[in-house]
């Protein structure tokens, strides 16, 4: 039962990545590629553990 609770968000994240970010990354337009890079950085930073100072 817990598998369903974790599988649904993972599938939604994968669908978002495949439908939105990959076409932008593969775009010929530099502005779209830069925007996609910024989105990926934001997502990675959101899930990265906070660094201690």
C-alpha positions as CSV (number, residue, x, y, z in Angstrom):
1,X,0.0,0.0,0.0
2,X,2.9,2.4,0.8
3,X,4.3,1.7,-2.7
4,X,1.3,3.6,-4.2
5,X,2.0,6.6,-2.0
6,X,5.5,6.9,-3.3
7,X,5.0,5.8,-6.9
8,X,2.5,8.4,-7.8
9,X,4.6,11.5,-6.9
10,X,7.6,9.8,-8.6
11,X,5.6,9.2,-11.8
12,X,4.3,12.8,-11.8
13,X,7.9,14.1,-11.4
14,X,9.1,11.9,-14.3
15,X,6.2,13.0,-16.5
16,X,6.9,16.7,-15.7
17,X,10.6,16.2,-16.5
18,X,9.9,14.3,-19.8
19,X,7.1,16.6,-21.0
20,X,8.5,20.0,-20.0
21,X,12.2,20.0,-19.3
22,X,13.6,17.7,-22.0
23,X,12.0,19.5,-25.0
24,X,13.4,22.8,-23.6
25,X,16.9,21.3,-23.1
26,X,16.9,19.9,-26.7
27,X,15.6,23.2,-28.1
28,X,17.7,25.1,-30.7
29,X,16.8,28.3,-29.0
30,X,19.5,29.4,-26.4
31,X,16.9,31.2,-24.3
32,X,14.9,28.0,-23.8
33,X,18.0,26.0,-22.9
34,X,19.1,28.6,-20.4
35,X,15.6,28.6,-18.9
36,X,15.6,24.8,-18.7
37,X,18.9,24.9,-17.0
38,X,17.6,27.3,-14.4
39,X,14.6,25.2,-13.7
40,X,16.8,22.1,-13.3
41,X,19.1,24.0,-10.9
42,X,16.1,25.1,-8.8
43,X,14.7,21.6,-8.6
44,X,18.1,20.1,-7.7
45,X,18.7,22.7,-5.0
46,X,15.2,22.1,-3.6
47,X,16.0,18.4,-3.0
48,X,19.7,18.8,-2.0
49,X,20.3,18.7,1.8
50,X,21.2,22.0,3.3
51,X,24.9,22.6,3.8
52,X,26.2,23.5,7.2
53,X,28.2,26.6,7.6
